[in-house]
Amino acid sequence: MADSKSATLRLEDKEIELPIYSPTAGPDVLDIRKLYAQGGVFTYDPGFTSTASCDSTITFIDGDKGELLHRGYPIDQLAEKSHYLEVCYLLLYGELPTGEQLEEFENLVTNHTMLHDQMTYFFRGFRRDAHPMAILVGVVGAMSAFYHDSTDISDPHQREVASIRLIAKMPTIAAWAYKYHIGQPFVYPRNDLDYASNFLRMCFAVPAEEYEVNPILARAMDRIFTLHADHEQNASTSTVRLASSSGANPFACIAAGIACLWGPAHGGANQACLEMLEEIGSVDRIPEYIARAKDKSDPFRLMGFGHRVYKNFDPRATVMKQSADEVLELLGVENNPKLQVAKALEKQALDDPYFAEKKLFPNVDFYSGIILEAMGFPTSMFTPIFALSRTVGWISQWKEQLEDPHHKIGRPRQLYQGDTTRDYIDVEKR
Ligand code: SDX
């Protein structure tokens, strides 16, 4: 990073020069790494709204323009012309694959979709009503107990093996978490099916009959995977980077990312959105909930609306909306009450000046929840599908950090507001 520019910070009797670096896209950054040593002060930025935690070449978001690039390619072009495993290759290796490279990569992933058979016992340790995300966190973390030959992060080959294993096995783990939850037998992956079709079949097939994957649903599923693949330094990706900075093995780092994604403010929003639609119940109750969303004294927020970075329409939501319309038309579920409420809520919120002023538009989770509901997934499976999709983003960012020779353990400081030193008081004297 050439630091031809700098900013001067005047602190009481000191002047500190802080280098400024210019990116290929987005805002300049102020390098404050020497600030504490030279100025004796910390910066203060809870939530990191003004903080770049790393430099990266993988994904770029322009929140004002509503733009999302993966290695420079706009998400709408990738969603239209590419498919998930090709986007995985792009995120992992930085370039679109040749035909031969793509075939080799797809074969590699396809031939690693099975789990060590001993792992099936892990699922049986959970209660049947365990949330599938709890199973995902547990089983992915446990992979470090099974795949010892891909846990040494200092070995590039082992990092590569762990990457492929995670991308290949997440659909099987997520599908089996669902099957276990509903009391049906596990369905094994098939090597003659593409990634999305394999996942749908593992979720919805039963041994009692043949299951034919509907190509429109497979395409919509693949598009959901693609649209959730990576998203800069969001909360769960930052969690994976921070976990990895201590040298933790890849499976433990991805389990940490899954745990963070579970929250309703993040990846849990698609489940929270459908639960909100269910609570609203009917179109005539929408104004009551919009009023609550505007009421500062009410903690209620419209799930599936708003975004920390996008202050314009989430470009993924635009593409997802097209898929939602296709799937609803195919499945003829326009009369599903939750989906009717969704359509009416979208229109009323977009027409409401409050949401326009605060730039609160439907985000990717609003429409993905609608599609998954229409496909027959229970809301508890929405976030596991998000986690499955985001695994490649977590892995790509994890890989990028480990390949940076200057990376070090993350260790934020704090603005301490607690008690200063005081002496212990014996219990008799308290
Ligand atoms: C994801 O980071 C990522 O990239 C995440 C993600 C990814 O791909 O990894 O994109 C995936 O997590 C999408 C977001 C899913 N979350 C939800 O749909 C939950 C509902 N949304 C909100 O909780 C909220 O919008 C956040 C958490 C997403 C963003 O929170 P911020 O940054 O605090 O929102 P903001 O600063 O932009 O809020 C501006 C104003 C505030 O009001 P004021 O204090 O200015 O008066 O808008 C209000 C907020 O109270 N507001 C909402 C709202 N979201 C923000 N009011 C009602 N409903 C909402 N959904």
Residues whose N, C-alpha, C, O or C-beta is under 5 A from the ligand:
A	BS01	SDX	H231 N234 A235 P264 A265 H266 G267 A269 A293 F300 R301 L302 M303 G304 F305 G306 H307 R308 K358 N363 D365
